[in-house]
Amino acid sequence: MQRSGPVDGTPAEAEVFTTVLTSGPIARADIARLTGLSSAAVTRVAKLLIDEGYLEYAPGEPAASDETRMGRPSSPLRVHADQTGSFGVIVRRDELIGMVCDLAGGPRVAERRPLTDNRVEPAVAAVAAFYRDLAASAQRLGFVDPPAHLGLSLSGDIDHDTGYVRYSPFLGWRDVDLGAAVSRAVAAPVVVENDVKALTVAEQWFGLGRGITNFAVVTIGTGIGCAIVVDGGLVRGAHSVAGEIGHLPLGDPAVQCHCGAHGCVEAEASTKALLDRCRAATGRDDLTIGAAVELARAGDDGVRAIFSRAGQVIGLALASVANLLGPERVIVAGEGVSSYDLFETAIREAFAEQAFGAAHQVPIHVRDLPFEEWARGAAAVAIQELVFPSRQRVANDMRRRTGVRRG
């Protein structure tokens, strides 16, 4: 189910709304300056968004710009946060993390639920039950229009346009029409996105990507993920798999990855890869990743070398991103950053050696983000679809399947 949207979803509407969202309260003159739209276009679009309840005037609040202007003062604009909202849920191997956000992306409710059975049908049922509970919580928050849109994020090869999961390695899913299944279960519009791309939307709107037009988010942990923003737009690519640096062949070509290829970054630097190597080095089959981290910090040379090797291939991957895209910054996140001290030297040395020219100046920022922020990213993707639908929805029997493209 896809809401047609109360507005047309034109690029101008997207520009104005997101500029107010990320920079508001903001005067219309400043919106025009930041977006390059004419003053007349900004005024027309702003009126439409105000009439639809998405924006509102913010009398008495200072605009983001401190410039003074001649003539009649203009009330700055802000997002009407209480007009409506969205739901975001990230599906992990053994857990669901959900959030209710208002229209401005502000978190209102955050909850966690165990996922005791991550096979497709039980997982869909668990997501639907979680959605209903989150919707009940949202009813008590006083929104003008109760939220309905659900953003789902999970790891893997996800077709954002159709909600189709081609492959999610950590859930063991292949060829799952997840968007359609969940939409039927909750009777509401659903958008499905790769978890790292969803997190990147949250960073673009609310985090370290706010106010810049070119950056990358790299996640280390269960997998090695990446999403990129170029000229202010999240890059998905023709098949929604842009940014998969975890499968660049920068590692040992003798090591096979779970994807079937050899030499992938993920095959040496993911949590599982690290743990397998640490167990082999110590002879301890019961070793946990936490215990391996403690061994490395305590000075175990063999275990430290394994983390250092992982840092080296991650650093090469980051340099590849910097060389190809020239981002203003690279943001490193994920559960693996809790042990970033064991990777950092190797990452920075490999990055400095491999980054070309001025690319070596790209700053690397480490963000220890809770998974609630990933759920917030899923909610932000749902807000995007709510305010300016970008997709042409198709009937279930017309949905894209592996190897088949819609005309």
Helices and strands as residue ranges (DSSP letters): H 11-23, H 28-35, H 39-51, E 55-57, E 77-79, E 85-91, E 95-102, E 107-114, H 120-139, E 150-154, E 157-159, E 164-168, E 173-176, H 178-186, E 190-194, H 195-206, E 215-220, E 224-230, E 233-234, G 245-247, H 266-269, H 271-282, H 289-297, H 301-325, E 329-333, G 335-342, H 344-354, G 357-361, E 364-366, H 371-387, G 396-398
